[in-house]
């Protein structure tokens, strides 16, 4: 925790120093004042109730979490291409903490809801726009790859109340026609467990990381995305973290084709990635693959009361080849995405936030549409193990959300995971193992949010 706080102070000092340099640049005091005065504030408030019925053994009591996320930020205008952004974030439990917050609140008898209380600097960064078709950020920032919330490899985990951010240098360039280049060097990850986390070394990940994503839009009806994520967690003391030191190389092809006869769009996605150990301190020799194939139809109907109907089938595999013994415990060799918004994948019940040692084969179908101004989605998952070819279970997810005017949204969401009772699942993912896939789980959320 001491080292983490020193890193945060270093980031704050860096931004302050760079801001002072900005102020001293040139003699245009009026221009500087105008950049500061004509900036843009932003405010985000989200109240959420979350109920969790977790069937794992030994039995834990239901969780009831009433929490409020408040985030207030300010982005200055540009002065000689330079600007500053700062954002404060606060998470409060309203009433009793009848949930295990994952941050050491001591309520271990109840199910897990990782929304710990605390106040922290969520973002504090310097941005530079003085180079044509180039954007640069330095300092604490949120980094997202791909459209929200489908941040498979890098995201801000915006479903939780305490969002993830990165201490990083990021450069985005669009100089080459149809090519978008996104590179970031990350030295620290501010995780969703919060700066006031009482569990040692859990609040942050020290990281020597290179995040590389290219997007090529020069193909007809398709987008090609090659990527590479080189993550070295060797400076962390948290058990198991060094096993996340991996190099991931992959490519994604995604597109939509107009079906004139049906007045609809054909959606398709194909993706493959390989992940291997990257750091010499990694105790595990990792060599696993990721595969994704999706096919769907969108805009099937277009009526005043029923719009944007989308039907999609997906087959996704996060490879795993079992577990190896390291010291007194076992470490799984499976495809992991430790920086992603993992709640958006493998079911909203969050049974697979960490890929189990045997990997995951996820066959799922989604039906989503807009009806009377509200967004409704139904998703069904069928989960199997990649290694051992046995059933984990199935899950139903349902979400209904309704925007109200421009700045408000209300919603309700339910996830019901039903575990398979086969002997292999119970033995490998029960109470005696790191996994919890052998037990049923139900989650319910109600929320209201405001954005300005």
Steps between C-alpha positions, in 0.01 A plus 500: 500500500788740582656441160164547330443834675847614400418419139175698523683798652755478220222514241339799669832683523574424135170649387551805724850556361379462144217740576750755632706456184184560301440822693852626437493419128486826308367828626134454416354533848161585353510187280593288801218645708258443212607134474441452871174695508346347189552142612223247547385349831340156516292330766395137532273359772382140519294342776484122490341222701658157454376174649706181478381148587817287489458126538866416568587280797552572779189712468541877496205725573338713232660834425302825495701796373366854474775718358545841338777588257582869457759625252580865439749607234628804316672517160676824410511644153821480299793737539765454229352153449522410870214432739433347840230268630430408861224286649412404858301187575310405816315178583269487803296220652154627589393337825650178636775319309319169461752377244863395471658791310821315409695785657522377856176631657494177702156380388626159391177323593316653205537469124748712305409841351821680405390859564723613791457845652764764441599828340787527254644678199350302214673695221769771484671538168658735252387480137673634192336574163781696331583230242268445206271197536671403825382498861725447801408446866742485794396412853205325659232421245234255393597288199243310296558279198190422292147623546365516856438286689667227290854573620642150469863590571508859630219692668382708793271230652219755500239257629655515846469819703876556540627516143841381387758749375860490383814701569630510147630677192259451210538605135225473238572577135285515184757626249472202266164491318265232639755402770452579870805441721463481879805444723532533877780434747352424845696495826212471747139378499257653749265207553133488596585399859577863589789695651366449854513122461601334825630188327869548429609545139150459357416862418756533219694299245856614441545436131755526223246482221475579130147519354492505120186508288475570126170550318493474120178618334619471140318170435152490346231452767761390755745624762825319573653540847846355568616542861772416749493521881834456677445490876773461763364478856834394648511780763181388679496304824136395478494118468428380149550838335832408335321220316309778316824617334412411143549601139178486296499535122182488295275639229128564467294534182160658547243638262144548382353432156174650375240241403288696257232232462440477876567869571737385773871477577702181524745523792815289518811478717800269500788530744806302601772569757792316655619560855836395647705575809690827470699562818797292615348505851178339377481164682289344225579412138186625321397424143125532441270636230187713473237449228180683418241459223180706486215523252192715530233717345410855595227749405262213429198720564443871501168599650426811710466285814755229416848590373857376472422130532824302516544124512849358546665161561853484643754226559787612723787293639751610763749217493621314807712190549435420863716602796861462608637475852701805612630482855217394728221593261380469144512762228276461198631533149209678333441802276462804729403865442594674828454855366167450323140577595437132560145545631390548138612146407411144606180607673404783732492268803881540501583133554779528242666835571821297531524223244509163680800274448305282256404798281150594384295413193208744487219443250252783537207661322378858534174670407493879549258768387359840581133512590305812592826684565643233733791265425436132571750214470482123559817287503543127557839336568602136492840455668738206458862436595757522222722249682320182602184567295251515790208734578535805725137610478261738328392859552213733411560877492228763457536878498248783459619862493321823415663834425301797628555813297869569441674455833321224695473121480325241714537124473453153637717197430491134607751217460425139595784246481412132550798275559532152352504225761743263331776350712784665308357848543444446873850363547689760298292813568348446842584635844840330509622682188553857392200484267135538599335382180342200675238708686188688395498878513234768452566873471246782482573867433286813507660830411447865409770723356553859399767633260591859419 
